[in-house]
Each structure stands twice: as structure tokens, then as C-alpha cells.
Amino acid sequence: MCGIAGAFPTHNSSLVEKLIEAQSHRGPDGHGIYQSKDICIGQNRLAVVTDNEHDLPYRRDGLVIAFNGEITNYKHLAKSLNCWHFETETDTEVLLAAYKKWGDKCLTRIEGMFAFVIWDEVRQQGFAARDPVGVKPFFFTRQSGSFIFSSELQALLKVTTPKGLRDSVIAEALVAPYFSGALTTPFEGVEVLPPGSFAKFSHSNFRVEEYFHYLPESKLGCQFDLGVTLMKAVDDNLDALEQPGLFLSGGLDSSLLATRGESQHHFIMDYHDHEAICYDINGIVNSSDTNPALEVSGVTGGMAHLVQAGASEVITALETAIGAQASIVVWPQEVTQQLLARFASSYCKSVLVGDAADETHFGYFFVLDPKVCQTPQSLFENFDAPPLSQAFSTFKQDLAESYIKLCESRGYSWRRAPALSASYLVSRMWLGRLLLNGDVHTMRHSLESRVPFANRPVLEAAQSLSLETSFKNSLEKSHLRSLIEGVLPNSIVKRKKSALPFYQFLRFKDMLGDLPAESQAFLAKYLDFEQIMRQPEAMSHFRAYTLGRWYHLFGRHYE
């Protein structure tokens, strides 16, 4: 696990040195820079699986690679590459050998999470790629004829000046927060390499192509053994980890992961005064996760660690999250991720997380509500979309139309199949944002989060599931539940999805009023600020506050 960065064409290593320094938390175990007359590539290293040292970036046979991620099937792949004499026992070298043999077709063979760049010294061309659903991030800019990239947006902002702010992305963060920030950034000229895509670049060419796109129900009728496929992915992610950890909520997904590894460290969130926290916004169950998680940990033989936090810890973690997340903090879960990661980093370098299960296995009941999913705009209102300013009076309708067109471009008709269309949006945009949050907030503490549900074979199997059969007996994700029946207590198997906590006791409405005048003026450009301040405390106040803080830290420098 690492941070990667680079610039092309350039012979100026100082720019890449700044990028590497800005994301040094991603790799405290080493760093290095490769420089030629045409390109400069840098890498930070977090040693998780092996201490087998090699140059950073790794260079061999005229190829240079900077790699962020884990290839979980690299040992199997190595057996297919017997024409390559391996110098190391790393997945980095296996990935390089796979590219040498198969070119961009290697992406259909590798499994795991990744963002990497390979430079061909002989052909003078580069290749960059990102995993199927975007577990590992890749930001870039092409201003002034250069291609500059990094693992984190905040790092890129230290070496480049955006052309301005994207009003549509900022407004989307308020109106449709769970779908925002996955496919673009709030900064003009700063882009995201889409999930499941690769880029080829040279002095005369730059193009992006797609090699994978998750599509719900696109493999109906195909035969997959979901249980075998998923458990293999979990075991592959646990392979060679000396002290594996798990973010355990007591929900279905993380509980399923807990069944695969005894002596895991289980990190469980335990908020002080949780009775003052509203868990009820857009959720099915109003409950704390602490007791169910402790029950699962006890049954599976894990080592339970309660991560306790009250109001002061939440505020500190929120400020850390806002500083780390240059894409605008929009989910309360981002605070939880910061708290868990900071605590867990004292015990291990890698944790399993249940992310991507809900988004690819039909884990959200709201898609079945005809009122909620009647249109994308009704979906926005379900998630507490705030009143917008007069200047953005048509924005919700315009955004809804863009979402409908996005669905139609992949064969999903909102008019004929609103539930499936909403599920596609969840898998494409909601999931992308969730994974970005997970990477940014865990890596801030030099902690790797592994996502077995995002392994390509698991994704392919999930595409064979139907929406209709995934909801049974008022429970979501019926196919996953069947995998733990008889393994975990029935109280866990039948536990409904609970909502993320909303820190109501912090009173974000009051905190909004304490923002600097320039931040309030910025918010008033997008929001009907007077009206929102008259409304009862709600999630919209949290999002407005975090946007105001984001503006103070980032946005005001690029207006």
C-alpha cells in the first residue's frame, strides 16, 4: 500500500517531491523518485505484506512502475509468468511482469485493489490504471500541457492551481451528498481517473478507456457460486497478514468477514451518550452497533477493542476529516472512519472493511419505495436536500435529469425500472464516494483498508443477482445472509441495516452561525441561508457546516 505521484513531461523532480511529502502518511516505510529527461515518478511505501525491499519506484527491463494497492492473486498469476525470472516476492513485480506479457489486458487477470502507473522507457509512453470500482484513488490534472497525478487530491492542490471552483459539484454535495465527489472534483481542471479505467499517455497522445463497469443484473442467468467466490476473496485478502484487523459494526457485511479469521483485532465504535445521537435519518434501525458487534466478536474469537468517543473527539476527528478530504466531507461516517483508523493504527497496518457489499448486493431498502425513487429529485428529498438559493433554483431538476441520462446511457430506464436505476446510481456513484472516504481517512493514519467485496470475481458474481430475490422477508441482501445462517446467532443474521449516526448533540446549526462571514457568504451563494437557519436541526446543517469549513481550508484560494 502506498502513495503514488508523478509528472509528465518534466525533468523537475521538486514538484514530485512536494507531492510525495504531502502524502507521506500513505507510506512511512520508505519513498523514492524515478527521474528521466521526460518523466518523474514518486512513491511512498507502507510495508504491509512483505519487507522484501526493492527500489521505489520499481524498475526492470525498461519498465518503471509506481503501484498503490494489493494484488490478491499475485501468487497464482506468477505461475502463469514462468518466462519472467522474479527478483522479488512482491505483487509489484508480478504486476509489472503481467503488463509486460499482456499489456492492458492484464487488467482482466489481476484481482484486488490498485492504482498504478507504468512508464515504458523504450517506447516513451505511459500507462495508468485504476481498479474496477475505485477502491484506490487517482487524481490528475493536464494543465499547461502537463500530466500531473497523485493519490490524494489535497496533495495535488499543493503543486497546481485549479482554474476555479465547479459550482455544479459543490451544489451536488449539498443536494445529493452520497452521490457526489466520486467521478469529479470541486476544482476546475482537476480530474479523477474513473473506476474501471486506464489511461495511455505519450508526448503526442492522452486517452482514457474503460475496461470494467459494474452493472446490476447484467449477468442474470449466469451461474456463480457467490459463497465460494466471496470467501476466497476474503482469504486472499487475509493471506500473509500477521495482525489483521476488522472494522466491526455487528452488521451483516462486517460480521460475515469476521467469520473468516480467528484472532483478528475487532475495532468497534462506542460513542459516549449515544442516546443523544440520532441514528434514524434514512435508516431502518435506530440502534447503536456496539452490543451487536461485541456479540459477533465473542462468537468468532476476535479480540474486541472499543473505540470510545464523545463530543470533543467527534469535533477533532471531523476537523481532521475535513482537512484530509479535499473533496468535501458530506457523510457523518467519515468521522467514524477517522476515529477507528487512528485507534486501529496502533495495532495493525491493515484492516478488512465491509464496504461495497450494500452497494453491489442490493443493501438499501429505499430503492423499493416508489415515492422515494419516483424520480432522482424525490431521492434527493429523501436525503434531506436543503433549500437552495435563487441562483440555483433549477439545480435539483437539472441534476435529476443528468442522473436519468447517466442511467439511460447504461440501459437503465428510470421510467420503467426506477428501483434498478437507483441501484445503478448507488453502485456507480455512491460506492465510488464511499470507497474514496475509506481510503482517505484510513491512509491518513497509515492504515490500509482492504475491501473483499470489491474484488473483481465477487463483483462479477454480484452482477448475476436480481433485485427481486435480494429482498426477502423485509430483509435486504438475502444472498449474503444465507452464507452466515447457522454460523452466527440469528439475532445477527436477521439484523436489519442500521443508519449511520448523526451527531445531533453537537448542534451544527449553531456552529453554522459561528462560521466566518466569508464562509457564510460562500454558503449563501448556493443555499437559502436564512431559511436553513430557521429550520430544525437536521443533516443539512451538518453538510452546510462541513462545506463552510471546506471553503475556508480549500475553496477560497481558488475562486
N, C-alpha and C positions, 0 to 999 in steps of 0.2 A: 504494500500500500504506500502511496507516495503522493507527491505533488509534482506536476509537470508544467513546463513553461518554455516558451521559445519565441523567436522572431526570424522572419524570412522576408526579403533578403536583407541581411545585415552582417556586419563584421564587428558590431558594437556589443561586447559582452556585458557592459554595465547595465543595460536595460534588463537583460535576463537575470542578472544578479539581483536587481531590485525585486523582480517578480519572485524569485526563489526565496529571498529574505522575507517578503511579505506573506509567504505561506510556509514558513519554516516549521510551524506547528504540525504540518502534514507529514513531516519526515525528520524527526530529531536524530535519527541514527546515521545520517550521512547525507551528503549532497555533492553535486558535481555539475560541470558545464562542458559541453562539447562545442567547439567553435571551428568553423571553416571560413573561407572567404565569402560564402553565400548564406550560411545559416548559423544560428546559435541556439542550442537546446540545453535546457537545465532540468534537474530533477532533485527533489528531496526524497529521502528514503525512510520509511517506517518498517523495520525488520519484524515481520510477524511470524512467518513460517520457518525461515532458514537464516542462518548467519553466513551463508556461503557468499562471500564478498565478490563483487565484480565492479568494474568501472561504472560510474554514473555520468551520463547515460551509458548503456552497454553498447559496445561496438565490435562488429565482426564481419568479415568478408564483404567489406564495402557498404555495410548497412549500420545505421545507428538507431537505437530505439530508446525512447523515454516512455515508461509504462506506469500507469496508475491503476491498480486493481489486483484481482486474483483470478487466474485461470484454473478452475477447479478440476478440469480433466486433463491437465498438462502431462501427468504421468502416462495416461493412456495415449495421448497424442504423440508423445516422444517415441512410442513403439512404431508409429507409422512414419517416422522420420529417421530411419536407420541409415540413410545416406549422409546424415549430419553427425559429425563427431562432437559430442557435447563436452564443453569445457566446465560447465557448472551443473548444478542440480536445481536450477531455478525455472519458474514458469516464464520469466522474461526471455530466457534463451529459447525455450520451446516456442514461444510466440514468434520470435524473430525467425526461427527455422521454418515455422509454418507459413509465414509470409513469403519467405524465400522460395518455398516449394509451390504454394498455391496462389500467391498474390492476394487480391481482395477476397477470393473465395475461401480464404482461411476463416473468415468471419462466420461461415456456416458450419464450421467444425469446432470452434472453440466454445467453451461453456464457462460462465462466470460473469464477473463484472469488470468493466475495463473502459479506460480512455487512454489512448496511446498515440504516439507519433513515430513514424519510421522515416528516416532520410536515406535515400539511395545516393551514395557519393559518386557512383559511376554515371548513372542516368540523370543525376541532378534533379531529382523530383522527390516529393514527399507524399506521405500517406498518413492520414489521421482517421481514427475510428472511435466509435462510442458503442457501448453495449446495447442490447435490444430495447430496453425500456428506460435507460438513462440512470442507472444506479450511480455511475461515476460522471461527474460534470466535465464540461469542456466549453470554455468561453473563448471568444476570439474577436478581433477587430481587423478590418482591412483598410484602415485609413491611410492616406498618403502612399498608397501602393504597397504597403507592408502587410504581412500576415503575422499578427502577434497573438499568442494564445496562452492560456493559463488554466489551472484547475479551479481557481476561485475568482469570482467577479471583483471582490474587493482588492485583490492583488492587481488585476488588470487596470483598475482605476488609478493606481499609483504611477503608471507609466504612460497612460494615454488620456487624452482629453475628449470625452464624448461631445458630439455636435450639439447636444441639448438633451432635454427630457422627452420621453414619449408619453404624451397626455393619455393616450388610449390604454397603455399598460398600467399607469397609475390609477386611472379610474376603474379599470378591471379589478385591481387589487381590493378596491372598496366594494364593488358590486358583486363580483364572482371570485372571492378570495381563494377558494380551493382549486380553482382552475387557472389561476394567474401565475406568471413567472416561470412556467415550465419550458415554453417554446421561444420566449424572447426576454429581453431585459428592459428595465425602465430607461435605458440610456441609448440615445440615437447613435448608431454606428457600432454598437457593441452587441454581438450576436451569440447565439447558442448553437452548437452543432447538435442537430436533432437526435433524439434517441434512435437507435437502429440505423444510423447513417455513417457514411465515411466521406472524407474529402481527399481529393488529389490536387496537389499544387506543384507548380514549377514557375520558372521565370515568365512563361507565356500563357499559363492556364491556371484557373482555380474553379473546381466544380465539386458539388456535393451530390451524392447519390444515396438512395435508400436501399438497405438490404433486408430489413425486417420491420414489420408494422403490426402491432398487436391488434387483432380484430375479433371481438367477441362473437362466438357462434360460427366462426369462419371454417371450422373443421368439424361441424356436426356430422355424425355418422362415421367418423374416423375412430379407430379403436386405439385407446391409450389406457395403460394401467396407471392411473393417477397416483395411487398409493406407492407403488414401486418407484415411479419416476421421482416423486417428491422426496421420499426417504433417501434415495440415492443422492439427491441434491443436498440434503441436509448432512448426510455422512461425508460427502465430498467437501463440504464447507467446514466440517469439523476436523478433517484429516490434518494431522501434524500439529494441531493447536495444543500447546501444553496446558494452558489455563483458559479454556473457553468460557465466555460469558454469555448471558442472555438477558435482554430487557424483557422482563416477565410481567404481564399485566393480569394474568388469570383469564384472559380472553381466549377464544378458540385458537388463534393463529400461533401466538407465543407459547401456549400450553402444548400444542402439538409439537413444536420444536423442542420443548423441554423433555419430551418422552424419548429423545434420541441420544441423550448424553448424560450419564451419571457424573456426579462431581462437578457439574457446571456451577459457575457463580451465577446466581439469580439476583438481578438488580430490580428491586420493587419500589415503586414510588409510594410515599406515605406523606401526604400533605397534612400539616397541622390544621386543626379547626376545619376539617374537610366538610363538616356540616354547613359551613358558611359558603362552600363552593357550589355553584350551580352546575350540575352535570347534565342538565335537562335540555340544553339547546340542541335541537336536531338529533337527539339521541333516542334510543329505545328504552334504555335502562338508566335510572337515576341512582348510581351507586359508585362507591369507591372501589378501586381494583385491589386494595391491599389484602383483604382477607381471602378472596379467591386465589390470588397469586401465591400467598403463603400456603394455601391448601395444595396447589399444584406442586410447589417446590418440595413440600414434605412427601408427597406421593412419589415423586420422580427421583428423590435422593439428591436434590440440589443443595447448594449452600446459599441460603437466603440472606440477602443484605437489604435492609430497609433504608431507603434514601429519603431522609426526612427533610421537610422544608416548610417554612411559614412565609408570612408576607414579605419579610425583609429578604429572604433567599430568593423568592419569586422575582422581586424587583431587580435584584442583582443579576439573576440569570436572564431576565428579559433584556436588560441593557447590554449584556454580553451577546445575546442573540441578535439584537438589532445591529450591533457593530460588526458581527460576523456575516450577517445576511444582507448583503448589498442589494438583494432582490426584493426587499421589503418584507418584514415579518408580518404574516397575516394569520397564523394559526397559534392558538394557545399551546398546542402540543410542542411547539418549538422551545418553549420554556422547559417543559418536561424533559425534552431531549438534552438540553444543556445540563440540567441537574443530574440526570442519570449518567451522562457521559463523563462529567467532571468526577463523579464519585467512582465510576467503574474503572477509570483510567489508572487508579491506584492499585488495581488488582490484576488487570489483564490488558492486552493490546488489541484484542478483537472480541466482538460480541455478535451473536446472532440476533436478528430482529425479524418480526413477523410482517414487515411491510410488504406490500404488493399482493397479499392474499385477498383482502377485501376488494381491491380494485380489479382483480382478474378472475375472481371466483364468485362474483355477484354477492358482495357482502353488504350492500346498502339497501334497506327496505324502501327508502324514499322513492326509488325508481319505479316501484309498483303503485305509487299513489297517483291517480290520474289528475288530481288537482295540482300536485307539486310539479309533475312532469308534463303538464299540458303543453307548455312551451318553455324554452330556456328562460324566458323572463319570469315565469312563475317559479322556476327553480331558484332564480336569484332571490326572490322574495322569501322563499323558504329559509334561506341562509341570512336573513336579516339585512338585506341590502338597504343602505341608508338613503335618506333624501339627498338628491344631487342638486347642484346649483343650476341656475337658469341656463348657463352656458353649456351644461351637459344634460339638458332636459330630454334629449332624444337618445342619449347614450345607451341606456338599457335596451331599448328596442334595436338599435344598431348592432349592439353586441350579440343580442339574441339571434339576429339574422345571420351574423357571421358564424355563430355556432351551428346553426342549421345548415349552412353551406358547407362547413367543415365536415359535418356528418354525412351529408349527401355526396361529398367527394369520395367517401369510402363505402358508399352503398347503403347508408342508414337513413331512412326517411322518418323525420320527426312526426309527420302527419300520420303515417301508417303504423309506426312502431316507436312510440315515444320512450318506452322503458328501455328498449335496446339502444336507441340513440343516446339516451342519457348515460347508459352503461359504457358506450364507446367514449363519450367525453370523459368519464371517470377514468377509464383505462389509459387514455391518451394524455390528458392534461392534469387531472387531479393526481394521478400516480406520479407523473413527472415532477410535480411540485413536492409531493411527499418525499420522494427519493432525494431531491435536492436538499430539502430540510435535513434529512437524516445524515447526508454526507457532510454538510457544512458544520452542523452542530456537534457531531461526534469527532470529526477531524480537528475541530478547534482544540480538542483536548488530546490530540494524538492517539485517537481511538478509532479502529477500523470497525465499521458495521457491515456484516455480511447478510445477504438477502436471498436465502434459498428459493423463495417463491418467485424470484426474478431470473432464475436460471432458465436458459432457453428451452430445454426439454420440458420443464414444468409449464412454461408459457404456452408451448405448443399443445400440451395436453389440456390446459385450461381452455384453449380455443375450441375444444370439442364439447364443452359443457353447454347446456342450454339454460337460458334464464328461467324457463318454466320449471325445470326439475331441480334447480338450485335452491328454490324456496319451498320448504315443506313444513307443515305444522307450525306456521308462524315463526319459523326459524330460517335464517339465511345460511348460505354455504353448506347445504346438506351433504354434498360430496366430501367435503373436508371433515364434517362431523362424524361421518361414518368411519373414518380412519381411526378415531380415538374411542369409539364405543367399546366398552369393556376394558379399556386401558386406563382411563381416567374416571373419576367419580361422575355420576350422572349430573350432579349439580354444575359441573364444568362443561360436560358435553352439551347440555341443554341451555347453557347460559346465553342469554341474548346479548347482542352487541351493546356496549355502554358508550356513552358520549365522552368526549374529552372535557376536562374541567375548564370552567370559565371562572376566573379569579374575581368573583363579584365583590369580595370583601376589600379589594384594592380600590374600587370606585374610580374607574378610568374616566368617567365623566368629569369628576373633579380634577383629575390630572390633566385632562384636555384644557381646562381653563387656566392651568398653570404653565402651559407651553409658551415659549417666547412669542412675541407679537408677529414676527416674520413667519414663524411656523403656522400660527393661526391664520394669517393672511394666505399662506400657501394652501391650507386646507379649504379655505373659503372659495378658492378657485374651482374646486371640484364638488364640495359639499354645500348644502344649505346649512351653514354652521349654526345659525340662530335656532333653526328648527331642531337639529340634532341635540342641541344643548337643552332644549325643552323636554325631550323625550326621557322616559325612564331608563335607568342603567341597562345597557344591552351590549351584545357582541360588537355592534357597530361602533361603539365608543372605544373599545379595545383597538379595533383596526384603525380608527381615526388617530388615536394616540400614537400607535406604532408608526403610522405614516408620517405624522408630525416629527417624531424623533428621527426617522429615516431622512427626512428632508434636512434636518439640522446637521446630521452627520455626513450625508452624501449629496442629496439633491440640490441644495442651494449653491453648490460650487459649479453647477453645470447648466443653470438656467440661461 
